[in-house]
Structure formats: C-alpha cells, structure tokens
Amino acid sequence: MSQIIALASVLLGSFCLTNVRRLSEVWSLLCLSIKLKTGL
C-alpha cells in the first residue's frame, strides 16, 4: 500500500512541476506582450 502511495505522490509531483513550468512560460509571454502593447 505504501509503495502505491509513494508512486502516486511521485507522479503527482512531476505532473505539478511540468504544469508550473508551462504556467511560468505562458505568464512570461503574457508579460512580454503587455509590455510591448504599453510601450507602443
């Protein structure tokens, strides 16, 4: 049982990491576009 929980937590952790990376990329792109729009 503990092995299943450990495996699930590892999978969940990697999933959250990839999501955070994707979110930060989208956020930086949004900030860039906002800066360009306000700069013009």
C-alpha positions as CSV (number, residue, x, y, z in Angstrom):
1,M,0.0,0.0,0.0
2,S,2.8,2.4,0.9
3,Q,4.5,1.7,-2.4
4,I,1.4,2.7,-4.3
5,I,1.1,6.0,-2.3
6,A,4.8,6.8,-3.0
7,L,4.4,6.1,-6.7
8,A,1.2,8.3,-6.8
9,S,3.0,11.2,-5.0
10,V,6.0,11.0,-7.4
11,L,3.6,11.1,-10.4
12,L,1.7,14.0,-8.9
13,G,4.9,15.9,-8.2
14,S,6.2,15.5,-11.7
15,F,2.8,16.5,-13.1
16,C,2.7,19.6,-10.9
17,L,6.3,20.5,-11.9
18,T,5.5,20.3,-15.7
19,N,2.4,22.4,-15.1
20,V,4.2,25.0,-13.2
21,R,6.9,25.2,-15.9
22,R,4.2,25.7,-18.6
23,L,2.3,28.3,-16.5
24,S,5.5,30.3,-16.0
25,E,6.2,30.2,-19.7
26,V,2.7,31.4,-20.5
27,W,2.9,34.1,-17.8
28,S,6.3,35.4,-19.1
29,L,4.8,35.6,-22.7
30,L,1.8,37.5,-21.3
31,C,4.0,40.0,-19.5
32,L,6.1,40.4,-22.7
33,S,3.0,41.2,-24.8
34,I,1.7,43.6,-22.2
35,K,5.0,45.4,-22.1
36,L,5.1,45.7,-25.9
37,K,1.5,47.0,-26.1
38,T,2.1,49.6,-23.4
39,G,5.5,50.6,-24.8
40,L,4.0,51.4,-28.2
